[in-house]
Amino acid sequence: MINKLISVFSGSNKVSISPRPYINHSVEFKKSNTPEERMKTLEKVGLNVFFFPSEMITGCDFLSDSGTTTMTNEQWAALHLGDEAYGSNRGYFRLREQILKTFGNDFFNPPEKGKPNAFLFHQGRACENALFSIIGQMGTNLIIPSNGHFDTTQANIEANHITPINLFSLEFKNGDEKFRFKGNMDILALKKLIKEKYNSIPILYLTITNNTGGGQPVSLANIREVSEIAHHAKIPLFFDACRFAENAWFIRKYEKGYSQKSIRAIVLEMFSYIDGFTISFKKDGLVNMGGGLFIKNTGLFTKKYPHLIDAIMNFQIRTEGHPSYGGLSGRDIMTLTVGLKTVMTDEYLNYRINQVITFGEEMKNAGLPVQMPIGGHAVYLNVNKFYAGTKMRGEDFGGISLTALLLGLYGHRACELGYFAFGKYNPNTRKEIHPEVNFVRFAVPRLRYERQDLSAAIVAVKALHDKRDKIPPVKVVYGRDLPLRHFKARFQFLPKFH
Ligand SMILES: Cc1ncc(COP(=O)(O)O)c(C=O)c1O
């Protein structure tokens, strides 16, 4: 009888919308306000959405997927088991076990060995600062190539007088809409660079997934090939591993030979090719704060620069804390230990990435110029295509106007990651130097929003797109020539185009 019923209804139980794999544990009601109130507040903060009070956001907050995760009830329970001892707290040992399970046995030496190679920091950029401060002391004219450095990574490299270089894949540069691994590094460009500048490259970096390159994944074939090239040239390879689980999901879904593998097996293979990694746990650690720098004890970095590991430890003790807690409280370490387990489960990852993909596809179906294919954590709107046919030029910073109006008029906060965030002002020529990408990013916080919330955001962006020729340009009134200028600048709407 049971089998008969299942077979009779088997066609119709495959509905297009499935329930979420979780229920709400607790919720927060938003405060209401009007577009006039939001627009006035926006004006006060110089149209810089970073300074807009989050309590006034009535729609979705897409500013970042970083640290915005809704924690699970198991994480909240683990938080209460936090041990706030000054050294070697309970969570440290539990985290070690989880790191070994997740990333492999070589990234966390036993504490009793007295040779730490796992360094906890309060967030990702603090790890980057530690690593590049130490590497920066190795010499002059150094360069660090990547498939796409994130903005803080780039800033920390530059602050240490090293030159960051982005070797985006050709498919990314050509805007190929079909290729599934646009986050890859351009192999030919890498070979050429190594040939010309071998002595200037202390390490290589791969960002997984490639946030600056549109949240696109990197294939295992590319990781393997970059690793072979790097190791042949005796250059250690590092991951910026913030979204390692999301990257593994794409490998399983789209890379030949991986569809039957577990996420754990894929992650272990990915990390077997590298010599160290920095990570912000605020993404695939599923926590609100935390970062780490891990050096493989059998890797090339350890062999080539053994003295640097001690220097990293000294840096960590001086700036954050003892290696057994670094920049983290005992309770944060406990929530991270649970988060790292949850992030690798199929129920979590399938739902997470499909939610982002559905959001992007619905935005595309609404006629909006979404970067395809859709990446793991965010939907990227192509600003140049959004304004095609209008008077908006690159130096009018239409992405800033768009994010300001979306927030002011409709209550949704997105982030310009394009000509303003990644561009530079040349005071000599008084001209803007535009980067290759011009996006507005809608980063989807983990486990936070329902489909209705995301649909409401699409309707709002569509309303702006319908009247795009009425969107005004902005003038930069402060901060045009500052480093990391998008975090600090102030703007004003201009009444008309130049
Ligand atoms: C790829 C990447 N690397 C590094 C970072 C920096 O991490 P954190 O914000 O924890 O400093 C981020 C943060 O968004 C990121 O996306």
The ligand as a Tripos MOL2 file, in Angstrom:
@<TRIPOS>MOLECULE
LIG
   16    16     1     0     0
SMALL
NO_CHARGES

@<TRIPOS>ATOM
      1 C1         37.6190   36.4900    0.0680 C.3       1 LIG1
      2 C2         37.7630   37.2460    1.3650 C.ar      1 LIG1
      3 N1         38.9700   37.3130    1.9590 N.ar      1 LIG1
      4 C3         39.1460   37.9600    3.1210 C.ar      1 LIG1
      5 C4         38.1020   38.5990    3.7630 C.ar      1 LIG1
      6 C5         38.3620   39.3390    5.0430 C.3       1 LIG1
      7 O1         37.7430   38.7270    6.1340 O.3       1 LIG1
      8 P1         37.2700   39.5600    7.4020 P.3       1 LIG1
      9 O2         36.0830   40.3610    6.9940 O.co2     1 LIG1
     10 O3         36.9430   38.5260    8.4280 O.co2     1 LIG1
     11 O4         38.3940   40.4310    7.8320 O.co2     1 LIG1
     12 C6         36.8350   38.5640    3.1770 C.ar      1 LIG1
     13 C7         35.7030   39.2610    3.8370 C.2       1 LIG1
     14 O5         34.6550   39.5550    3.3490 O.2       1 LIG1
     15 C8         36.6510   37.8650    1.9420 C.ar      1 LIG1
     16 O6         35.4510   37.7640    1.3320 O.3       1 LIG1
@<TRIPOS>BOND
     1     1     2 1
     2     2     3 ar
     3     2    15 ar
     4     3     4 ar
     5     4     5 ar
     6     5     6 1
     7     5    12 ar
     8     6     7 1
     9     7     8 1
    10     8     9 2
    11     8    10 1
    12     8    11 1
    13    12    13 1
    14    12    15 ar
    15    13    14 2
    16    15    16 1
@<TRIPOS>SUBSTRUCTURE
     1 LIG1         1 GROUP 0 **** ****
